[in-house]
């Protein structure tokens, strides 16, 4: 009798297997391949799974992991953006985007992290980690990390802005004051060179003299502002060191 029941159940079980969700089948196949460290094979299965059911947060995460292992960092970061879209809260979205940025921050393509960090800060304006990295990236691009690097004023301005935001969030952030001071030094050096060039134009006189005079006035005003920021940073660092007993 039991054998007859088994025979009766067999078609039903087969039908249920045939009707199993294809997204689940691809996900499970990906999991099996991931356990064997077949990252390429697992990524292919996970990609098929999320194509069928894009709301699988855990599958997007595994797909990104596999793509990092394969060296496909851009695709991995794109996958994490899809994952961020599934998160219900801004803070959760920002955390995923920080992870996307982290894919690039430890390698030679650090600049690729910037858009993910910018979006993370837009979602979570108090994201100190992302602001710190944005300040560092802007400092690098602005030439502040190398004496021989050419100064890029637009990037140095961005760096100062990020450090100001960090200081506003945490007034005891010693690293932010120190980094802001480094940016000021680079910027002031650049303005000093600009000043010398404009003074040379002014001495020549002629039609360029008026323009040179105007540019010199702007350079002096900006230099004074930077010196003020530098002095404030120095004073704050000294105060923090004294408070810490150093």
Beta strands, then each sheet from edge to edge (+ up, - down):
end
